[in-house]
Every structure is written in C-alpha cells, then in structure tokens.
Amino acid sequence: MNIVRYIRVSTQGKTKEDYSLKCQEDEIKVYSEEQGLYLISIFREEFNSGVKLNGGALEKDRISLQEMLAPLVICPR
C-alpha cells in the first residue's frame, strides 16, 4: 500500500525533545517498513503552531497539510 505522512513541530523547543522532525521521520520510516507500507512522501511543518489569530477567529494555517490533502477528492456518499 502506498502512503504519505504528515509530521509537524510547533516550536523550536520541541526539536530538543524526542519530538523533532528527524525523530518523527525515523519512526515513520521504521513503522512503514515493518508494516510493508510504501512511503511515497513525508510532508513537514516546522515551527508553525498551525493556528493564528485572524480578526478574532482562529484560522488554520498549515501549508504542508493543505498540500498533502489537495489531491484528495472527497466523494459524497
């Protein structure tokens, strides 16, 4: 099965913990191999909290996530 993954680190402080993009990527690669999955691409978001204040409303702003989801076609049931 072909898969894509999305990884994200919201703050620079997280990169010093076991939550860095490199750590996440390594874990995903190992898991994919163990499960027999073919990893096509990893979409990365670094130092982006994903939320910003816009006129009093919270707005999602995760560019890599949007890029990953863009090719998907959602069909109504």
N, CA, C and O atoms as a DFTB+ gen file, in Angstrom:
308 C
 N C O
     1  1       0.847      -1.173       0.000
     2  2       0.000       0.000       0.000
     3  2       0.894       1.238       0.000
     4  3       1.869       1.306       0.748
     5  1       0.561       2.202      -0.831
     6  2       1.266       3.473      -0.880
     7  2       0.680       4.423       0.156
     8  3      -0.538       4.521       0.306
     9  1       1.556       5.118       0.865
    10  2       1.096       6.057       1.888
    11  2       1.897       7.353       1.836
    12  3       3.013       7.389       1.318
    13  1       1.315       8.405       2.377
    14  2       2.020       9.654       2.657
    15  2       1.817       9.940       4.141
    16  3       0.848       9.478       4.744
    17  1       2.717      10.686       4.711
    18  2       2.621      11.039       6.133
    19  2       2.845      12.529       6.306
    20  3       3.454      13.196       5.470
    21  1       2.335      13.019       7.412
    22  2       2.460      14.435       7.776
    23  2       3.108      14.504       9.149
    24  3       2.638      13.875      10.097
    25  1       4.197      15.275       9.253
    26  2       4.851      15.465      10.547
    27  2       4.953      16.955      10.824
    28  3       4.994      17.777       9.909
    29  1       4.994      17.283      12.109
    30  2       4.937      18.697      12.470
    31  2       5.606      18.931      13.818
    32  3       5.495      18.118      14.736
    33  1       6.295      20.050      13.916
    34  2       6.848      20.533      15.189
    35  2       6.429      21.985      15.307
    36  3       6.736      22.801      14.437
    37  1       5.730      22.305      16.378
    38  2       5.167      23.648      16.505
    39  2       6.142      24.682      17.055
    40  3       6.022      25.869      16.751
    41  1       7.103      24.244      17.861
    42  2       8.045      25.200      18.456
    43  2       9.464      24.656      18.375
    44  3       9.676      23.450      18.246
    45  1      10.418      25.552      18.453
    46  2      11.812      25.136      18.413
    47  2      12.155      24.288      19.634
    48  3      13.018      23.413      19.559
    49  1      11.489      24.541      20.749
    50  2      11.723      23.757      21.954
    51  2      11.439      22.286      21.762
    52  3      12.104      21.443      22.363
    53  1      10.467      21.964      20.938
    54  2      10.121      20.567      20.683
    55  2      11.231      19.826      19.955
    56  3      11.342      18.606      20.075
    57  1      12.058      20.550      19.198
    58  2      13.136      19.892      18.459
    59  2      14.204      19.362      19.392
    60  3      14.970      18.475      19.015
    61  1      14.270      19.891      20.608
    62  2      15.269      19.437      21.570
    63  2      14.778      18.217      22.342
    64  3      15.564      17.551      23.015
    65  1      13.497      17.925      22.250
    66  2      12.925      16.761      22.907
    67  2      12.922      15.598      21.915
    68  3      13.520      15.699      20.844
    69  1      12.270      14.522      22.254
    70  2      12.164      13.377      21.358
    71  2      11.021      13.554      20.361
    72  3      10.422      12.575      19.917
    73  1      10.727      14.786      20.018
    74  2       9.607      15.065      19.134
    75  2      10.075      15.822      17.883
    76  3       9.258      16.408      17.172
    77  1      11.368      15.811      17.616
    78  2      11.901      16.540      16.473
    79  2      11.376      15.945      15.170
    80  3      10.904      14.809      15.143
    81  1      11.461      16.716      14.101
    82  2      11.036      16.211      12.791
    83  2      11.850      14.978      12.415
    84  3      11.306      14.016      11.872
    85  1      13.136      15.001      12.697
    86  2      14.002      13.862      12.383
    87  2      13.547      12.614      13.132
    88  3      13.483      11.530      12.552
    89  1      13.234      12.761      14.402
    90  2      12.761      11.636      15.212
    91  2      11.441      11.091      14.657
    92  3      11.275       9.878      14.520
    93  1      10.506      11.989      14.339
    94  2       9.223      11.560      13.783
    95  2       9.415      10.840      12.454
    96  3       8.800       9.804      12.202
    97  1      10.281      11.404      11.601
    98  2      10.526      10.812      10.286
    99  2      11.135       9.412      10.426
   100  3      10.720       8.482       9.735
   101  1      12.112       9.265      11.315
   102  2      12.736       7.959      11.533
   103  2      11.708       6.929      12.001
   104  3      11.697       5.798      11.515
   105  1      10.854       7.312      12.934
   106  2       9.832       6.396      13.446
   107  2       8.851       5.993      12.353
   108  3       8.453       4.831      12.273
   109  1       8.461       6.940      11.517
   110  2       7.534       6.657      10.426
   111  2       8.161       5.687       9.431
   112  3       7.501       4.756       8.968
   113  1       9.419       5.900       9.105
   114  2      10.099       5.014       8.153
   115  2      10.195       3.592       8.692
   116  3       9.935       2.634       7.964
   117  1      10.564       3.449       9.960
   118  2      10.660       2.127      10.572
   119  2       9.284       1.455      10.584
   120  3       9.151       0.294      10.197
   121  1       8.271       2.186      11.028
   122  2       6.915       1.631      11.087
   123  2       6.438       1.194       9.699
   124  3       5.874       0.111       9.545
   125  1       6.668       2.041       8.693
   126  2       6.233       1.730       7.329
   127  2       6.882       0.442       6.829
   128  3       6.218      -0.408       6.237
   129  1       8.184       0.306       7.072
   130  2       8.887      -0.906       6.656
   131  2       8.345      -2.134       7.375
   132  3       8.123      -3.172       6.753
   133  1       8.132      -2.019       8.683
   134  2       7.610      -3.147       9.469
   135  2       6.231      -3.590       8.980
   136  3       5.908      -4.777       9.004
   137  1       5.433      -2.636       8.542
   138  2       4.063      -2.934       8.121
   139  2       3.953      -3.241       6.628
   140  3       2.864      -3.543       6.140
   141  1       5.054      -3.167       5.907
   142  2       5.038      -3.430       4.478
   143  2       4.381      -2.321       3.672
   144  3       3.802      -2.576       2.617
   145  1       4.470      -1.090       4.166
   146  2       3.875       0.067       3.504
   147  2       4.932       0.793       2.685
   148  3       6.090       0.877       3.095
   149  1       4.540       1.314       1.533
   150  2       5.467       2.059       0.689
   151  2       5.253       3.548       0.932
   152  3       4.220       4.107       0.563
   153  1       6.230       4.176       1.551
   154  2       6.152       5.589       1.916
   155  2       6.528       6.450       0.718
   156  3       7.696       6.517       0.336
   157  1       5.535       7.109       0.127
   158  2       5.743       7.940      -1.058
   159  2       6.362       9.277      -0.694
   160  3       7.300       9.736      -1.346
   161  1       5.832       9.899       0.348
   162  2       6.286      11.244       0.703
   163  2       5.968      11.550       2.160
   164  3       5.023      11.016       2.742
   165  1       6.795      12.432       2.732
   166  2       6.535      12.946       4.072
   167  2       6.397      14.461       3.944
   168  3       7.307      15.139       3.468
   169  1       5.272      14.971       4.367
   170  2       5.027      16.412       4.365
   171  2       5.412      16.948       5.732
   172  3       5.000      16.403       6.755
   173  1       6.201      18.015       5.754
   174  2       6.762      18.543       7.003
   175  2       6.285      19.963       7.290
   176  3       6.135      20.787       6.388
   177  1       6.054      20.217       8.553
   178  2       5.685      21.558       9.025
   179  2       6.592      21.851      10.215
   180  3       6.529      21.154      11.227
   181  1       7.434      22.875      10.103
   182  2       8.385      23.167      11.171
   183  2       8.160      24.555      11.748
   184  3       8.034      25.533      11.012
   185  1       8.109      24.630      13.073
   186  2       7.938      25.876      13.825
   187  2       6.694      26.634      13.386
   188  3       6.728      27.851      13.204
   189  1       5.615      25.918      13.220
   190  2       4.337      26.512      12.837
   191  2       3.299      25.972      13.803
   192  3       2.980      24.783      13.784
   193  1       2.779      26.839      14.637
   194  2       1.794      26.376      15.620
   195  2       0.524      25.920      14.942
   196  3      -0.267      25.192      15.541
   197  1       0.312      26.330      13.710
   198  2      -0.853      25.878      12.968
   199  2      -2.087      26.715      13.187
   200  3      -3.102      26.523      12.518
   201  1      -2.009      27.633      14.112
   202  2      -3.171      28.476      14.396
   203  2      -2.708      29.919      14.495
   204  3      -1.664      30.199      15.084
   205  1      -3.470      30.827      13.930
   206  2      -3.151      32.249      14.077
   207  2      -4.440      33.008      14.327
   208  3      -5.524      32.564      13.949
   209  1      -4.309      34.134      14.957
   210  2      -5.463      34.963      15.236
   211  2      -5.757      35.820      14.012
   212  3      -4.874      36.518      13.516
   213  1      -6.986      35.770      13.528
   214  2      -7.346      36.499      12.322
   215  2      -8.718      37.140      12.549
   216  3      -9.746      36.479      12.406
   217  1      -8.731      38.403      12.897
   218  2      -9.993      39.100      13.115
   219  2     -10.826      38.504      14.235
   220  3     -12.055      38.512      14.171
   221  1     -10.166      37.992      15.255
   222  2     -10.892      37.441      16.394
   223  2     -11.248      35.972      16.245
   224  3     -11.765      35.366      17.183
   225  1     -10.983      35.391      15.086
   226  2     -11.291      33.974      14.876
   227  2     -10.000      33.209      14.639
   228  3      -9.053      33.739      14.058
   229  1      -9.965      31.970      15.087
   230  2      -8.792      31.141      14.851
   231  2      -8.852      30.573      13.442
   232  3      -9.886      30.068      13.005
   233  1      -7.742      30.663      12.747
   234  2      -7.686      30.179      11.373
   235  2      -6.531      29.198      11.236
   236  3      -5.411      29.500      11.646
   237  1      -6.788      28.047      10.672
   238  2      -5.738      27.055      10.454
   239  2      -4.814      27.544       9.353
   240  3      -5.267      28.104       8.354
   241  1      -3.521      27.332       9.538
   242  2      -2.551      27.784       8.552
   243  2      -1.420      26.763       8.467
   244  3      -0.278      27.068       8.809
   245  1      -1.731      25.578       8.021
   246  2      -0.745      24.519       7.885
   247  2      -0.558      24.227       6.399
   248  3      -1.268      23.408       5.817
   249  1       0.396      24.902       5.811
   250  2       0.619      24.842       4.371
   251  2       0.915      23.419       3.900
   252  3       0.316      22.962       2.926
   253  1       1.823      22.711       4.570
   254  2       2.172      21.358       4.142
   255  2       0.990      20.405       4.262
   256  3       0.815      19.523       3.421
   257  1       0.188      20.574       5.288
   258  2      -1.009      19.742       5.429
   259  2      -1.975      20.004       4.284
   260  3      -2.543      19.068       3.721
   261  1      -2.163      21.267       3.937
   262  2      -3.032      21.619       2.814
   263  2      -2.497      21.030       1.513
   264  3      -3.274      20.542       0.692
   265  1      -1.173      21.069       1.313
   266  2      -0.570      20.483       0.113
   267  2      -0.804      18.983       0.059
   268  3      -1.084      18.430      -1.005
   269  1      -0.689      18.323       1.213
   270  2      -0.889      16.882       1.252
   271  2      -2.328      16.504       0.910
   272  3      -2.571      15.528       0.200
   273  1      -3.280      17.290       1.422
   274  2      -4.691      16.969       1.229
   275  2      -5.245      17.435      -0.116
   276  3      -6.298      16.961      -0.541
   277  1      -4.561      18.345      -0.785
   278  2      -5.072      18.948      -2.029
   279  2      -5.468      17.935      -3.101
   280  3      -6.508      18.119      -3.733
   281  1      -4.686      16.870      -3.339
   282  2      -5.066      15.949      -4.413
   283  2      -6.243      15.038      -4.086
   284  3      -6.771      14.362      -4.969
   285  1      -6.649      15.016      -2.836
   286  2      -7.752      14.127      -2.449
   287  2      -9.078      14.643      -2.991
   288  3      -9.363      15.840      -2.951
   289  1      -9.866      13.731      -3.487
   290  2     -11.201      14.078      -3.954
   291  2     -12.179      13.427      -2.991
   292  3     -12.175      12.209      -2.816
   293  1     -13.006      14.236      -2.378
   294  2     -13.981      13.701      -1.424
   295  2     -15.299      13.497      -2.158
   296  3     -15.877      14.434      -2.709
   297  1     -15.756      12.260      -2.153
   298  2     -16.996      11.925      -2.849
   299  2     -18.117      11.793      -1.831
   300  3     -17.950      11.117      -0.816
   301  1     -19.263      12.433      -2.086
   302  2     -20.389      12.281      -1.175
   303  2     -20.929      10.852      -1.235
   304  3     -20.885      10.204      -2.282
   305  1     -21.423      10.384      -0.134
   306  2     -21.964       9.012      -0.083
   307  2     -23.421       9.009      -0.413
   308  3     -24.049       7.951      -0.421
